[in-house]
């Protein structure tokens, strides 16, 4: 469960980075 949570957080950060890049 913790591993999945980490993956989710990383994905969320990637999305934010993408929005900021745009």
mmCIF entry with sequence, helices, sheets and N, C-alpha, C, O atoms, coordinates in Angstrom:
data_MODEL
# 
_entry.id   MODEL 
# 
_entity.id                         1 
_entity.type                       polymer 
_entity.pdbx_number_of_molecules   1 
# 
_entity_poly.entity_id                      1 
_entity_poly.type                           'polypeptide(L)' 
_entity_poly.nstd_linkage                   no 
_entity_poly.nstd_monomer                   no 
_entity_poly.pdbx_seq_one_letter_code       
;(UNK)(UNK)(UNK)(UNK)(UNK)(UNK)(UNK)(UNK)(UNK)(UNK)(UNK)(UNK)(UNK)(UNK)(UNK)(UNK)
(UNK)(UNK)(UNK)(UNK)(UNK)(UNK)
;
_entity_poly.pdbx_seq_one_letter_code_can   XXXXXXXXXXXXXXXXXXXXXX 
_entity_poly.pdbx_strand_id                 A 
# 
loop_
_entity_poly_seq.entity_id 
_entity_poly_seq.num 
_entity_poly_seq.mon_id 
_entity_poly_seq.hetero 
1 1  UNK n 
1 2  UNK n 
1 3  UNK n 
1 4  UNK n 
1 5  UNK n 
1 6  UNK n 
1 7  UNK n 
1 8  UNK n 
1 9  UNK n 
1 10 UNK n 
1 11 UNK n 
1 12 UNK n 
1 13 UNK n 
1 14 UNK n 
1 15 UNK n 
1 16 UNK n 
1 17 UNK n 
1 18 UNK n 
1 19 UNK n 
1 20 UNK n 
1 21 UNK n 
1 22 UNK n 
# 
_struct_asym.id          A 
_struct_asym.entity_id   1 
# 
_struct_conf.conf_type_id            HELX_P 
_struct_conf.id                      HELX_P1 
_struct_conf.pdbx_PDB_helix_id       AA1 
_struct_conf.beg_label_comp_id       UNK 
_struct_conf.beg_label_asym_id       A 
_struct_conf.beg_label_seq_id        2 
_struct_conf.pdbx_beg_PDB_ins_code   ? 
_struct_conf.end_label_comp_id       UNK 
_struct_conf.end_label_asym_id       A 
_struct_conf.end_label_seq_id        21 
_struct_conf.pdbx_end_PDB_ins_code   ? 
_struct_conf.beg_auth_comp_id        UNK 
_struct_conf.beg_auth_asym_id        A 
_struct_conf.beg_auth_seq_id         2 
_struct_conf.end_auth_comp_id        UNK 
_struct_conf.end_auth_asym_id        A 
_struct_conf.end_auth_seq_id         21 
_struct_conf.pdbx_PDB_helix_class    1 
_struct_conf.details                 ? 
_struct_conf.pdbx_PDB_helix_length   20 
# 
_struct_conf_type.id          HELX_P 
_struct_conf_type.criteria    ? 
_struct_conf_type.reference   ? 
# 
loop_
_atom_site.group_PDB 
_atom_site.id 
_atom_site.type_symbol 
_atom_site.label_atom_id 
_atom_site.label_alt_id 
_atom_site.label_comp_id 
_atom_site.label_asym_id 
_atom_site.label_entity_id 
_atom_site.label_seq_id 
_atom_site.pdbx_PDB_ins_code 
_atom_site.Cartn_x 
_atom_site.Cartn_y 
_atom_site.Cartn_z 
_atom_site.occupancy 
_atom_site.B_iso_or_equiv 
_atom_site.pdbx_formal_charge 
_atom_site.auth_seq_id 
_atom_site.auth_comp_id 
_atom_site.auth_asym_id 
_atom_site.auth_atom_id 
_atom_site.pdbx_PDB_model_num 
ATOM 1  N N  . UNK A 1 1  ? 0.853 -1.199 0.000   1.00 0.00 ? 1  UNK A N  1 
ATOM 2  C CA . UNK A 1 1  ? 0.000 0.000  0.000   1.00 0.00 ? 1  UNK A CA 1 
ATOM 3  C C  . UNK A 1 1  ? 0.893 1.257  0.000   1.00 0.00 ? 1  UNK A C  1 
ATOM 4  O O  . UNK A 1 1  ? 0.603 2.236  -0.687  1.00 0.00 ? 1  UNK A O  1 
ATOM 5  N N  . UNK A 1 2  ? 1.945 1.209  0.756   1.00 0.00 ? 2  UNK A N  1 
ATOM 6  C CA . UNK A 1 2  ? 2.825 2.394  0.828   1.00 0.00 ? 2  UNK A CA 1 
ATOM 7  C C  . UNK A 1 2  ? 3.481 2.596  -0.545  1.00 0.00 ? 2  UNK A C  1 
ATOM 8  O O  . UNK A 1 2  ? 3.625 3.732  -0.997  1.00 0.00 ? 2  UNK A O  1 
ATOM 9  N N  . UNK A 1 3  ? 3.868 1.532  -1.190  1.00 0.00 ? 3  UNK A N  1 
ATOM 10 C CA . UNK A 1 3  ? 4.523 1.669  -2.501  1.00 0.00 ? 3  UNK A CA 1 
ATOM 11 C C  . UNK A 1 3  ? 3.556 2.317  -3.501  1.00 0.00 ? 3  UNK A C  1 
ATOM 12 O O  . UNK A 1 3  ? 3.943 3.165  -4.305  1.00 0.00 ? 3  UNK A O  1 
ATOM 13 N N  . UNK A 1 4  ? 2.298 1.896  -3.428  1.00 0.00 ? 4  UNK A N  1 
ATOM 14 C CA . UNK A 1 4  ? 1.314 2.454  -4.368  1.00 0.00 ? 4  UNK A CA 1 
ATOM 15 C C  . UNK A 1 4  ? 1.123 3.948  -4.070  1.00 0.00 ? 4  UNK A C  1 
ATOM 16 O O  . UNK A 1 4  ? 0.998 4.765  -4.982  1.00 0.00 ? 4  UNK A O  1 
ATOM 17 N N  . UNK A 1 5  ? 1.104 4.280  -2.798  1.00 0.00 ? 5  UNK A N  1 
ATOM 18 C CA . UNK A 1 5  ? 0.906 5.703  -2.436  1.00 0.00 ? 5  UNK A CA 1 
ATOM 19 C C  . UNK A 1 5  ? 2.063 6.538  -2.995  1.00 0.00 ? 5  UNK A C  1 
ATOM 20 O O  . UNK A 1 5  ? 1.857 7.637  -3.509  1.00 0.00 ? 5  UNK A O  1 
ATOM 21 N N  . UNK A 1 6  ? 3.274 6.002  -2.885  1.00 0.00 ? 6  UNK A N  1 
ATOM 22 C CA . UNK A 1 6  ? 4.449 6.747  -3.373  1.00 0.00 ? 6  UNK A CA 1 
ATOM 23 C C  . UNK A 1 6  ? 4.303 6.957  -4.888  1.00 0.00 ? 6  UNK A C  1 
ATOM 24 O O  . UNK A 1 6  ? 4.572 8.045  -5.396  1.00 0.00 ? 6  UNK A O  1 
ATOM 25 N N  . UNK A 1 7  ? 3.884 5.929  -5.588  1.00 0.00 ? 7  UNK A N  1 
ATOM 26 C CA . UNK A 1 7  ? 3.716 6.024  -7.040  1.00 0.00 ? 7  UNK A CA 1 
ATOM 27 C C  . UNK A 1 7  ? 2.691 7.111  -7.371  1.00 0.00 ? 7  UNK A C  1 
ATOM 28 O O  . UNK A 1 7  ? 2.865 7.884  -8.313  1.00 0.00 ? 7  UNK A O  1 
ATOM 29 N N  . UNK A 1 8  ? 1.628 7.152  -6.583  1.00 0.00 ? 8  UNK A N  1 
ATOM 30 C CA . UNK A 1 8  ? 0.567 8.144  -6.833  1.00 0.00 ? 8  UNK A CA 1 
ATOM 31 C C  . UNK A 1 8  ? 1.107 9.562  -6.633  1.00 0.00 ? 8  UNK A C  1 
ATOM 32 O O  . UNK A 1 8  ? 0.851 10.466 -7.428  1.00 0.00 ? 8  UNK A O  1 
ATOM 33 N N  . UNK A 1 9  ? 1.859 9.724  -5.548  1.00 0.00 ? 9  UNK A N  1 
ATOM 34 C CA . UNK A 1 9  ? 2.423 11.053 -5.253  1.00 0.00 ? 9  UNK A CA 1 
ATOM 35 C C  . UNK A 1 9  ? 3.359 11.476 -6.394  1.00 0.00 ? 9  UNK A C  1 
ATOM 36 O O  . UNK A 1 9  ? 3.330 12.623 -6.840  1.00 0.00 ? 9  UNK A O  1 
ATOM 37 N N  . UNK A 1 10 ? 4.176 10.545 -6.851  1.00 0.00 ? 10 UNK A N  1 
ATOM 38 C CA . UNK A 1 10 ? 5.127 10.861 -7.929  1.00 0.00 ? 10 UNK A CA 1 
ATOM 39 C C  . UNK A 1 10 ? 4.355 11.259 -9.185  1.00 0.00 ? 10 UNK A C  1 
ATOM 40 O O  . UNK A 1 10 ? 4.727 12.200 -9.887  1.00 0.00 ? 10 UNK A O  1 
ATOM 41 N N  . UNK A 1 11 ? 3.272 10.527 -9.455  1.00 0.00 ? 11 UNK A N  1 
ATOM 42 C CA . UNK A 1 11 ? 2.476 10.837 -10.650 1.00 0.00 ? 11 UNK A CA 1 
ATOM 43 C C  . UNK A 1 11 ? 1.871 12.234 -10.498 1.00 0.00 ? 11 UNK A C  1 
ATOM 44 O O  . UNK A 1 11 ? 1.863 13.019 -11.447 1.00 0.00 ? 11 UNK A O  1 
ATOM 45 N N  . UNK A 1 12 ? 1.374 12.533 -9.322  1.00 0.00 ? 12 UNK A N  1 
ATOM 46 C CA . UNK A 1 12 ? 0.763 13.845 -9.077  1.00 0.00 ? 12 UNK A CA 1 
ATOM 47 C C  . UNK A 1 12 ? 1.802 14.944 -9.321  1.00 0.00 ? 12 UNK A C  1 
ATOM 48 O O  . UNK A 1 12 ? 1.496 15.969 -9.931  1.00 0.00 ? 12 UNK A O  1 
ATOM 49 N N  . UNK A 1 13 ? 3.006 14.729 -8.850  1.00 0.00 ? 13 UNK A N  1 
ATOM 50 C CA . UNK A 1 13 ? 4.065 15.724 -9.030  1.00 0.00 ? 13 UNK A CA 1 
ATOM 51 C C  . UNK A 1 13 ? 4.375 15.897 -10.510 1.00 0.00 ? 13 UNK A C  1 
ATOM 52 O O  . UNK A 1 13 ? 4.610 17.011 -10.977 1.00 0.00 ? 13 UNK A O  1 
ATOM 53 N N  . UNK A 1 14 ? 4.375 14.802 -11.236 1.00 0.00 ? 14 UNK A N  1 
ATOM 54 C CA . UNK A 1 14 ? 4.656 14.872 -12.674 1.00 0.00 ? 14 UNK A CA 1 
ATOM 55 C C  . UNK A 1 14 ? 3.599 15.727 -13.372 1.00 0.00 ? 14 UNK A C  1 
ATOM 56 O O  . UNK A 1 14 ? 3.910 16.532 -14.250 1.00 0.00 ? 14 UNK A O  1 
ATOM 57 N N  . UNK A 1 15 ? 2.359 15.537 -12.967 1.00 0.00 ? 15 UNK A N  1 
ATOM 58 C CA . UNK A 1 15 ? 1.261 16.297 -13.591 1.00 0.00 ? 15 UNK A CA 1 
ATOM 59 C C  . UNK A 1 15 ? 1.438 17.777 -13.283 1.00 0.00 ? 15 UNK A C  1 
ATOM 60 O O  . UNK A 1 15 ? 1.258 18.621 -14.160 1.00 0.00 ? 15 UNK A O  1 
ATOM 61 N N  . UNK A 1 16 ? 1.788 18.093 -12.045 1.00 0.00 ? 16 UNK A N  1 
ATOM 62 C CA . UNK A 1 16 ? 1.960 19.513 -11.663 1.00 0.00 ? 16 UNK A CA 1 
ATOM 63 C C  . UNK A 1 16 ? 3.111 20.106 -12.472 1.00 0.00 ? 16 UNK A C  1 
ATOM 64 O O  . UNK A 1 16 ? 3.020 21.232 -12.963 1.00 0.00 ? 16 UNK A O  1 
ATOM 65 N N  . UNK A 1 17 ? 4.177 19.351 -12.605 1.00 0.00 ? 17 UNK A N  1 
ATOM 66 C CA . UNK A 1 17 ? 5.341 19.834 -13.364 1.00 0.00 ? 17 UNK A CA 1 
ATOM 67 C C  . UNK A 1 17 ? 4.936 20.114 -14.809 1.00 0.00 ? 17 UNK A C  1 
ATOM 68 O O  . UNK A 1 17 ? 5.359 21.104 -15.406 1.00 0.00 ? 17 UNK A O  1 
ATOM 69 N N  . UNK A 1 18 ? 4.120 19.236 -15.353 1.00 0.00 ? 18 UNK A N  1 
ATOM 70 C CA . UNK A 1 18 ? 3.676 19.393 -16.744 1.00 0.00 ? 18 UNK A CA 1 
ATOM 71 C C  . UNK A 1 18 ? 2.850 20.676 -16.878 1.00 0.00 ? 18 UNK A C  1 
ATOM 72 O O  . UNK A 1 18 ? 3.040 21.449 -17.817 1.00 0.00 ? 18 UNK A O  1 
ATOM 73 N N  . UNK A 1 19 ? 1.938 20.892 -15.938 1.00 0.00 ? 19 UNK A N  1 
ATOM 74 C CA . UNK A 1 19 ? 1.081 22.093 -15.985 1.00 0.00 ? 19 UNK A CA 1 
ATOM 75 C C  . UNK A 1 19 ? 1.955 23.340 -15.872 1.00 0.00 ? 19 UNK A C  1 
ATOM 76 O O  . UNK A 1 19 ? 1.729 24.336 -16.558 1.00 0.00 ? 19 UNK A O  1 
ATOM 77 N N  . UNK A 1 20 ? 2.944 23.269 -15.006 1.00 0.00 ? 20 UNK A N  1 
ATOM 78 C CA . UNK A 1 20 ? 3.811 24.447 -14.804 1.00 0.00 ? 20 UNK A CA 1 
ATOM 79 C C  . UNK A 1 20 ? 4.646 24.701 -16.056 1.00 0.00 ? 20 UNK A C  1 
ATOM 80 O O  . UNK A 1 20 ? 4.894 25.846 -16.432 1.00 0.00 ? 20 UNK A O  1 
ATOM 81 N N  . UNK A 1 21 ? 5.071 23.618 -16.688 1.00 0.00 ? 21 UNK A N  1 
ATOM 82 C CA . UNK A 1 21 ? 5.882 23.751 -17.901 1.00 0.00 ? 21 UNK A CA 1 
ATOM 83 C C  . UNK A 1 21 ? 5.059 24.425 -18.997 1.00 0.00 ? 21 UNK A C  1 
ATOM 84 O O  . UNK A 1 21 ? 5.573 25.246 -19.757 1.00 0.00 ? 21 UNK A O  1 
ATOM 85 N N  . UNK A 1 22 ? 3.806 24.076 -19.068 1.00 0.00 ? 22 UNK A N  1 
ATOM 86 C CA . UNK A 1 22 ? 2.933 24.646 -20.105 1.00 0.00 ? 22 UNK A CA 1 
ATOM 87 C C  . UNK A 1 22 ? 2.637 26.091 -19.717 1.00 0.00 ? 22 UNK A C  1 
ATOM 88 O O  . UNK A 1 22 ? 1.919 26.787 -20.435 1.00 0.00 ? 22 UNK A O  1 
# 
